Amino acid sequence: MWTYEKRLQFPVKITKTCPKTAQLIISQYGGPDGELSASMRYLAQRYTMPVKSVGGLLTDIGTEELAHMEMICAMVYQLTRDLTVEQAQASGFDAYYIDHTKALWPQAAAGVPFTALEFQSKGDAIADLTEDLAAEQKARVVYDNLLRMITDPEVREPLKFLRTREIVHFQRFGEALERTKERLDSNNYYYFNPEFDKKFLQN
């Protein structure tokens, strides 16, 4: 059960229309390293995690990623809410406009639609947590790339906040991996599936 507050985790107040920027930022909605795939990954993995506190962490971070997806959608919406057809054509946003007008739809910056094939849930604690560490680093790289290309401070501030959260999540997943390994046979960290082969778990 989640408690939902009707406010963004970090304020998004963008006043200038810029469909080109929206087209870049939307990658963190539906791209391969975006917030939608992150939330789906963590909220799926939590069920089979053998360490209860790590499952709780996945629930917390997966829920926060939904809040981050909400921020990204707010940014794309604000960057395009006053969009004209002429601006869409001039910026290269016209193909998106044809399919979705100004509605929010998950895709990568290159236009590739979101797919669940972009994330995994293996039912193996070591495999899943290692993927989670990599996912946070890949998302951080995308935010780095966005911040190199975008100069508008109204857009940069929420992006900087989101980048910082990727670093925090990476640290938490690193701690979770170590916590999980403490429950395993140290000679067999990578030899078996701790979620399936429970006989190898230490009591």
Secondary structure in CASP SS format (residue, H / E / C, confidence):
PFRMAT SS
TARGET T0000
AUTHOR 0000-0000-0000
METHOD secondary structure of the structure
MODEL  1
M C 1.00
W C 1.00
T C 1.00
Y C 1.00
E C 1.00
K C 1.00
R C 1.00
L C 1.00
Q C 1.00
F C 1.00
P C 1.00
V C 1.00
K C 1.00
I C 1.00
T C 1.00
K C 1.00
T C 1.00
C C 1.00
P H 1.00
K H 1.00
T H 1.00
A H 1.00
Q H 1.00
L H 1.00
I H 1.00
I C 1.00
S H 1.00
Q H 1.00
Y H 1.00
G H 1.00
G C 1.00
P C 1.00
D C 1.00
G C 1.00
E H 1.00
L H 1.00
S H 1.00
A H 1.00
S H 1.00
M H 1.00
R H 1.00
Y H 1.00
L H 1.00
A H 1.00
Q H 1.00
R H 1.00
Y H 1.00
T H 1.00
M C 1.00
P C 1.00
V C 1.00
K H 1.00
S H 1.00
V H 1.00
G H 1.00
G H 1.00
L H 1.00
L H 1.00
T H 1.00
D H 1.00
I H 1.00
G H 1.00
T H 1.00
E H 1.00
E H 1.00
L H 1.00
A H 1.00
H H 1.00
M H 1.00
E H 1.00
M H 1.00
I H 1.00
C H 1.00
A H 1.00
M H 1.00
V H 1.00
Y H 1.00
Q H 1.00
L H 1.00
T H 1.00
R C 1.00
D C 1.00
L C 1.00
T C 1.00
V H 1.00
E H 1.00
Q H 1.00
A H 1.00
Q H 1.00
A H 1.00
S H 1.00
G C 1.00
F C 1.00
D H 1.00
A H 1.00
Y H 1.00
Y H 1.00
I H 1.00
D H 1.00
H H 1.00
T C 1.00
K C 1.00
A C 1.00
L C 1.00
W C 1.00
P C 1.00
Q E 1.00
A C 1.00
A C 1.00
A C 1.00
G C 1.00
V C 1.00
P E 1.00
F C 1.00
T C 1.00
A H 1.00
L H 1.00
E H 1.00
F C 1.00
Q C 1.00
S C 1.00
K C 1.00
G C 1.00
D C 1.00
A H 1.00
I H 1.00
A H 1.00
D H 1.00
L H 1.00
T H 1.00
E H 1.00
D H 1.00
L H 1.00
A H 1.00
A H 1.00
E H 1.00
Q H 1.00
K H 1.00
A H 1.00
R H 1.00
V H 1.00
V H 1.00
Y H 1.00
D H 1.00
N H 1.00
L H 1.00
L H 1.00
R H 1.00
M H 1.00
I C 1.00
T C 1.00
D C 1.00
P H 1.00
E H 1.00
V H 1.00
R H 1.00
E H 1.00
P H 1.00
L H 1.00
K H 1.00
F H 1.00
L H 1.00
R H 1.00
T H 1.00
R H 1.00
E H 1.00
I H 1.00
V H 1.00
H H 1.00
F H 1.00
Q H 1.00
R H 1.00
F H 1.00
G H 1.00
E H 1.00
A H 1.00
L H 1.00
E H 1.00
R H 1.00
T H 1.00
K H 1.00
E C 1.00
R C 1.00
L E 1.00
D C 1.00
S C 1.00
N C 1.00
N C 1.00
Y C 1.00
Y C 1.00
Y C 1.00
F C 1.00
N C 1.00
P C 1.00
E C 1.00
F C 1.00
D C 1.00
K H 1.00
K H 1.00
F H 1.00
L E 1.00
Q C 1.00
N C 1.00
END
